[in-house]
């Protein structure tokens, strides 16, 4: 099983965004910001003939069109500025469409009804409530923020018009619990968030931000945060120059998301549907901070990716790329999807779930940790569905914590399917207190090394530590015990990890292919203490070679120059299993040919691969074996 399971897979070479692309992005954002700072949102409107200030009755609502509600002018003329500082209990009714110059909204309530207020010069909004189903069109730009909250109700909409610039300088926007109010940034419009710790949609995520132009976060420092808790529908460009932009209201997007060199984009909550035509590129992208799901169907090409806080990121494009990946979810964050995520440099897996598709109809989803895999932290690490975690690179180790390989191959599918941890590098197993469990499989195509420093602290009467793998294990290359015991399979006690009945019942098997080698150190006669053992709870299917090395003391970090000297007839039960199937394995290595092998029955339903010391010089032993045909003498169990 698992042999050559990568054959026929496409060449998943990694292509990352180039530095010159980042420079172009930075230049683009800089031009936008320069334009805003220079006030380059030119209006064709002429100077206002009058400035009207609202003075309507505070005890009742008043209509915009009534001249007595305004100081110093008639609102039915076409060329004036309007200011509302406060309103009556029921606010101002926009009782028809109006076309004005500047509009200063500093408090109170403006009920738009179903009408439109077209502002040809700047719309300055510092506080106050917009209600109704109508629209304010900012045809001369927006200046947003003051000392109070800016509130949307119902389905009122503010539009930043084409070729205009909106500056969000200060304050929070409160969105409705019902309705679909919020902002529309039209094609060619630029919306710049400069507000540190500001939020849009603080009370709920029912509001919206429909972006068809460019939305840029430019905060005072990289550690500052601005949040869009409303739905962000991006069909243009969303970028961060400085600071973190948290998008926690979900949304549907076909546009580009770009995190600049000092910026981060956080898909922090709600359901984000990033469609096939969308793209996510840049420096830092996080999925976290709040529960949420992001479905990534387009280009994903990011330097640093993290999934935290119970968030789910589904990579559904055929191939997505990142340089580093951190999966660290105390709330069981999920990396899922049907596609392949290629990690060029370090992958850190502390806690969470790798979720693959469960249909079994398509190729398994891959997570290629090409630059090294660190399984660290005490949290549970889960691989489930049709997901293969491929460990590559020079810095790969299992430091601590338990791993659940939750799914075996589906009925009728290849044995290489299901939840798989595949190693094609040097994998160092250091997790003394951890275990790998579940009906999935571990496949070693590199060097799987048991590396437990505690072994070298020799304590009288203490048995050696062991690595626990209670899943299927397939060795296609080198498995080095290095003075340790490896237990494969076994029964889990009730209430173990996740209390999953199927997982708890599972008992692992060991398969070694014709290219596999398992190395054992022998430094004495006491099983499991002075020589290595591999104990398999169920079935051991053996091919390839068992490499035997005689050492002075296997508990010492360095082998002594003078090796342990067994006596004639000494035997060592290196592998034990409920059933042993011999597919042609041999003893190999510098000391392997000093031993003859046999498969012996220890007790009912318990067998062992036994190495018996034969004091004959290697060359003579090999010659005699060929002549007499006694090489490989064995006792086969019934099958």
N, C-alpha and C positions, 0 to 999 in steps of 0.2 A: 504494500500500500504506500501511497504518497510518492512513489518513484517517478522522477522526471515530471513532476506535476506542472512545472513551468514551461514544458515544451509546448510550442505553438502559441505562447503568449506574445503580444506585441512588444516591440522595443519601447519601453517607457522611459525614454531619455528626458532629463530634466532641463527645462528652458526657463530661466528666470528673467524678470524684467531687468533691463540694462540701466546703468547709471545715467546714460544720456536721456533715457525716458523719464527718469526721476527729475532730471534737470529741466526738461521741457514742462513737466507738470508744475514744478516749483516756479518756473518763469511765468507760466500761464496764471497761476494763483497770484503771483506778485503783480502782474499787470492788472488783474481785477481789483486788487486792493489799492493800487496806486490810483486807478480810475476813481474808486470810491473816495479816497482821501482828497483828491483834487476836485471832487464834485462834478465828475464828468457824466452826469445824467441830465443832459441838456433838454430843456422843455421848450416847445414852440409857443407856449402860452404868453400872452402879453401881460403887462403889469396890471394889477387889480385896480378897479375904479373905486372900490370901497372895501372896508373891513367890518364885518358884521360879528357881533358878540351875542350869544344867546342870553336872553333875560326873561324867558318864559316862566310862567307860574310854577312854583316848586311843588304845589299841592296836587297838580293834575298834569296829564300829558298834554303836549302841545304839538301842533303841526309845523313842519319846517316851512311850509309855504305862507304862513301867517306873518305879515310884516311886524305886528306888534310884539311878537315873540323875540324880535331882534333889536339890538341897539344900533341906531345910526344906519339904517338901510332897508331896502326891500329885497328879500331873497329871490324874488321872481325875475330880477335882472340877471344877466348872464356873466357878468365880469366882476367877481368879488371874492375876497378871502372870508372864511368862516371860522369862528372859534367857539367851542363849547367847553366851558370850565366846570359847570355843574348843571344839573337838570332837575326837573320836578320828580315826584315820587314815581311816576310812570314813564318819565323820560321824554325824548324827542321822537316824534313820528316822521320818518321820511315818507311823506304822503304822495310823492311823485318822483320822477326822475329829475335829477339836477346835475348841472354842469358848472363847476366853480373853479376858482384858481387854487390857492392853498387852503388846507383844512388842518386846524389845530384841535385835537380831541384830548382834553385834559381831565375829564371826569364825567360822571353821570352815565346815562344810558341812551344809546341811539338805536331805536327800533327801525331797521331798514325795511320792514314789511317785505314786499317782493320787488322793491325798486332798486335803482342804481344811482350811486353818487359818484360822478366822474370828477376826480381831482387832477387838474391839469398841471399844477405845481406840486410842491412837496406835501405829502400827508404826514403830519407829526402826531404820533399817538403816544401819550405818556401814561395815561390811565383811563379807566372807564370800560363800559360794557357795550358790545355790539350784539344785537339780537335780531330775530326775524330770519327771512330767507333771501334777503337782498344782497347787494354787492357794493363794495367800495372799490373803485378802480383807481389805483395810484398811477396815473399817467405821467407823473413828474417825479417819481421816487418816493421812498419811505424812510422816515426816521422814527425808530421805535424805542421806547423805554423811558421811564421816569421813576418816581418814588413809589408809585402804586402799581397794583396788578392790572393787566390788560386782559379782559375777559371776553370770550366768545360764548354765545348762547344760540340754541336752535341750529340753523344752517347758514348763518351769515358768513360771507366770504370776503376776504381782502385780497385783491389781485395786484401783484407787482408787474407792471406792464412790460412789454418787450422793450429792450434797450435801456431799461431803468435800473437803478441801484437801490436796494433796501439795506439799511444799516440797523441791526439789532444791537443797541448800545447798552441796554440796561433792563432789568426787571424780568418778570415771569408772565407767561400767558397761561390762562386757565381755560381749559377746553370743556365742552359740555358733557354731561352724562348721557345725553341722547342727541341725535342730530349729527350733522356732518360738516360743521363749520371749520374754518381755518384759513390757511394761506394757499394761494396759487401763484407760483413764480413762473411767468410765461417764458417761452423760448426767447433767448437773448437777454432775459432778465438776470440780474446778479443779486443774490441775497447773502449778506455777510454777517455772520454771528461773531460779535466782539465781546459778548457778555460772559464774564467768568461766573460759573456756577448758576447760570440761568437755565430755565426749563420752559418747555412749551407743551402744554397738556398735562399740567401737574396733577390734576384731580382724576383724570381718566384718559383712556386712549381712544376715545370716540372721535376726537378731532382729526384733522388731516393737514398734511403739507404736500401739495401736489407740485413737484419740482420738474419743470420742463426746461429750465435754464441752468444756472450754476448756483449751487449753495456751497459757501466756503466758511469753515470755522477758523477764525484767526484770534485766538485767545492770548492772554498776556504771558503765559508760560506753558510748557508742555504738561505740567501736572494739573492744570485747570480743566474743568469739565463743563460742557453745555449739553443739555438733554432735550431730545425731541421725543416726548412720550406719546405724541399723537402719531397717527399713521403717516409714514414717509413713503410716498409713491414717487420714485425717482426715475424720470424718463429723460434726464439730462445729465448733469454732472454734480456729484456731491464729493467735496474734498475737505481735508483738514490740513491747514498750513501749520498751526501751532495749537496744541491742546487735544483733548479727547472729546469726540462727538459720540454721545450715547443715543442710539436709535432703539427705543424700547416700546414702540407702538406697532411694530410690524409694517406691512405694506407690500405692494407689488411693484417691481422695478424692471425696466429694460435698459437703464442708463449705466453710467460709470461711477464707481466709488473708488476714490484715491486717497490713501493716507500718506501725507508728506513726511519729510525726514523728521520733523518734530511733532508729528501728529499721530493719532490713533482713531480708528473707527471701531465702535463697539456695537455689534448687533445684539442689543441687550434684552430684548423682550418682544412679546407678540409673535406673530407669524410673518416672517419675511419671505416672500416669493421672488427670488432673483432669477428671472427668466433667461432663456438661452442666449438672448442678445445682450445680456448685462455683463459687467466685468467688475472685478474687485482686484485692485493692485495697490502697491505701495509698501510702506514700512511695517506698521503694526496694526493687526486686526484681531479683535477679541470677540468671542461669542460668550456673553456672560453678564454678570451683575444682576440680572433678573431672569426668571424663567422665561424661556422663549425658544422658538424653532426657526432656523434659517435654512431654506432649501436653495442650494446653489446650483443653478443649471447652466451658467455661463462661464466665462474665463475667470479663473482664480489663480493669481500669481503674486504672492505676498512674501515679504521677508520673514516676519515673525507672526505666528498664529498661536492663539491660546483659546482654550475652551474651558470655562469655569462656571461655578455657581449654579449648576443644574441646567445649563443651556444645552440645546441640541443643534449641531451643525451637520447637515446632510449634503455631502459632496456628490452630486448626481451627474456632473459632466464626465466625459470619458476619462480625462486626466486633469487634475488640479495640482498646483505646485506651491510649496512653501520652503523656506530655508530652515526654519526651526518650528517645532510644534510642542506645545505643552498641553496635556490633558490632565486637569486637576480639579475635579468637581466633587466637593463635599456633598452636593445634592445629586450625585450621579450624573455628571455631564455626559453627553453622548456625542461621539463622532460617528456619523452614519452615512447612508447614501449607497448608491449603486456603482459609483465610479471609483477611480484610483486616486489616492492622494500621495504624492511623491514628496518626501522630506529630504532635502539635500544634505542638511547638517544634522543637528542633534534633535532627537525625539525624546521627550520626557513624559512618562506615563506614571502618574501618582495615584490616581483614583478616577473611576468613571467606566464608561462602556464604549467599546468599539462595536458598532451595530452594522451588520451587513444585510442584504436582502434575504428574505426567507423563502422565496418561491422555488429556488433551485433551477430556474429556467435559464438564467443568464450566467455569465462567468462570475466567479466569486469576486467581491469587492476587495481591493488590496490597499493596505497601508504600507508603503515602502519606506522604512526608516533607513535610508541609504547612508546617513552620516552618523549612525550610532543610536542605540536604544537604551534608555535608562528606565528600568522598572523599579521605582523607588517609592518611599513613603509607606505607611502602614495601611493605607486604604486598599479596598478590594478593586482589582482590575479585571474587567469582564470583557471577553470577546464572544460575540454571539451572532447567530445567523450565518450567512455565507460570507464571512470576513476572514481574510488571511493577513496577519501581522507579520511582515517580513523584516527581520533584523539584519542590517548590514552596517558597514563602516567599522572603524577601529575602536570605538568606545561603547561597547555593548555589555550590559550586566543586569542581572536580577538581584537588586540590593536587599529588598524587603517587601513584605506584603504578599497577599495571596492572589492567585490568578485563576479565574474561572473560564474554561473553554466550554461554553454552554451548549453547543450544538454539534452533534456528529453529522456525518453525511446523510442527506435525505435519501429516502428509499429510491433505489434505481439510479442514483447518481454515483459519480466516481468516488473512490475512497479518499481522494485528496480534498473533497469538498467539506463544508462545515466550518467550524471555528478552529483555526489553525494558527499556531505560533511557529513560524518557519525561520530557522537560523541559517544564514549562509556566510557567517563571519565568525569571529572568536567570541563566544558567549560565555560569560563567567557567572555561574550560579552561586550566589553568596547568601541567599535568604534562608538562614537557619530555621527561623520560626515560620516561614511561609510555606505554601504548597500550591501546586498546580492541579486543579481538579476539573472534572466534567467529562462528558463523552466526546469532546473534540480531541485534537491531537497536537503533539509537539513533533516537528520534523527537523532533524539536524542534518544540514548539508555542509556545515563548516566544522568548527571545533567547539563542542559543548563541554566546558570544563567545570568540574566541581571545585570551587575555590573558597574554602572555609578556613579563615585564619585561626578560628578557635581550636582547630585540630592540633595546632602546634603547642598548645598549653597543656602539656601532659599532666593529668591528674590521676593518682592511684585509684584503681577500681572504677574509673569512669569510662563508659562506653563512648565511642566517637559520635559526633553529630551526623545527621543524615539529611539529604535533600529528598523531599517528598514530591513525587509527580504521580498523581492519581488519574492521569489521562493516558491515552495511547501515546507511545513514544516510538518514533521511527528514526533509526540511526543510519544515515547514508554516508557518513564520513567518520569523524573522530569523536568518540565519547571518552573523556578522561576523568576517572574517578578521583585520582590524586589523594589517596589516603582517606577516602570517605565512603560511606554507604549510600547507595541510591535505591530508594524504594519506589517502585512503579506499581500503581494500582493499590487496592485496599478498600476496606469499608470505612465510610465516614460515620462518625457518631451523630446521633440525632441532634438537631439544632445547630449543625455546622453552618458554614457560610451560606447565607441567604435562605437556609432551611429549604432548599430545593430538593424535592423527593427524588426526582430522576437523577439529579447530580449526585445526591448522597448514595444512591444505589450503584452508581457506576464503578466498575473495576477496570483498570487500565491493562493494556497489553504492550509487549515490547517486541519490535520488529527490527532486525538488523539486516540490511541489504548486502549484496555481494561487494559493494564498495565501502562498507562500514568496518570500523575498527573500534573495539572497546578495550581500554587499557586498565589493567589491574596491577596494583603494587602489593607485593608479598614481603612482609617484614617479620613474620612470626606465624605460629600455628593457630592462634585464637581467632576464630571466625568473627568478622565484623569489628574486631578491635585491632588485630595485628595484620590482617589482610583485608583488602577491599571485597565488598560483596554487592551484587546487584540482585535484589529481590523483586520478583514479578508476581503479583497476586494471581494473575490469570495465565495467559499464554505467552511463551517466549518463542519467536520464530527467528532462527539463527542462520545467518550466512556470513560471509566475510571472515574477519579474523578477531581472535581474542589475544591481545598483546599483554604479555606477562613480564613484569620487571621485578627483580629481587633487590631489596633495599635493606639497609641496616635497621632502620626504625621508621615506619611510615608516619609516625607522629612528629618527626623532625622536619623542619622546612627545607633542608637540603639533604639529599641522599648521601649517605656515607660512601666513601670510596670502596670500603669492604662490604660486600653484599651479604645479606642473610643467606645461611647455608642450610637448606633443608636436608633431612636424612632420607635414606632409601625407604620408599613406601609412604612418605608423608603425602597427604592429599589435602586439597583445598577446594571446597565447594563454592565456586565463584558466582554462579548464577543459580537461583532457585525459582521454580515456577510451578503452577498447577499442572501445566503441560508444556513440554519442550519439543519443538518441531525442528529437526536438523535438516537444513537446506544446504549443507556443505561447508560449515564453518571449520576453521583450523586455528591452532595455536600459532601465534607469530611472535616476532620480536627477538631480541638477543637471547632471552631465556625461555622463550616459548617452546623451542624444540627440545628442552630438557624435561618436558612433561608430556605424558600421554593423556589423552582425553577420554572421557566416558560420560555417558548420561545414565545416572543411577537413580533408583527409586529410594527416596528417604522414608516415606510413609505413604499412607493412602492419599492419592491425589496430590502428591508433592514429590517433585523431581529436582535433580540438580545436575549442572554441568561440573564435572569433577576433574581437576588437574592433579595427576599423580606424578610425583618426582621420580625420574628415571636417571640414574647416575651413569649415563653413557655419553661419551663425547658427541657433540652435535653432529659432526660429519659422519661418524660411524652410525649414529642413530638414524640419520636420514637415509644412509645407504641400506641399512637393514630394513628400514620401513618399506623401501621400494622393492627389495627382494622378497620379503616375507609377507608383504601386504597387510601388515599389522598397524600401519599408520591410520589413525582414526578409528581404533577399536571403540565400539560404543554399545550401549544397551538402549534400545529404542522403546519408548513407552507405546502402548497401544493408542491408536488415535480414534 
